[in-house]
Amino acid sequence: MPIIVNLDVMMAKRKISLNELSERVGITPANLSILKTGKAKAIRFSTLEAICHELICQPGDILEWSDD
């Protein structure tokens, strides 16, 4: 998959757990885990915005495109 999800990297940099971030963003830990592992097929802009707000980052810090 050419889209790489770096959510785990940003979470580690901000020292925030999956459960804590899921509570703050308002999605289930299971759905956040699916996103974190790169298995998600889509993400809502509102969810991406909430994640970026909580992690104080840009969408490009979380999502990266790679030419495979």
N, C-alpha and C positions, 0 to 999 in steps of 0.2 A: 504494500500500500504506500503510495507516495506521500501521504499526509502522516507526519509523525507527531504524536501527542507527548508533550513534555510537561504534563501536569504534575507528575511525580517529582520532577526536578524542582519546579516552582514551590510545591508544597514543602519539600525538604529545605529549600532556601528560607522559607518563611516559618519553618518549624511548626507546621500545622498538620494535624492528623486528618485522615479521611473522614472520620466521624464528625470532627469539629467543623470541617469545611462543609460537609453535607448539611449539617444543621444550619450554618450561617447562610448557605445558598438556598436552602429549601428544597433539596432533592434527596432521594433516598441514598444511603451509602452504597447500595447495590448499583444504582444507576451511575453514581460518581465513579465507582470502581470500573464499570464498563467503559466509561470515558477515559479513565486514567490508563487502562491497559491497551487503549487503541482499538477496542472492539466495537465502538459505537459507529453507526452508519451516518449519524447526523447529530447536530447540536443546535439548539435554539439560540438565537442571538441574545435573548433575555438571560438564558443560563450562562452563556459565555460572558456577558456583561457582569453578572453577579459574581462569577468566579474571579474575573479580573478586578472587580471592586474589592473583594475580600483579600486577594493576594497582592493587591497594589501592583498590577502589572499590565502589560499590553497583550492583546490577543496573539500577537506574534511571538510572545514569550512562551505561550502554551502550545500553539500550533505551528508546525513547520512543514514546508513542502520539500520533498526530495525527488530528484529525477532518477528513477530506478531504471 
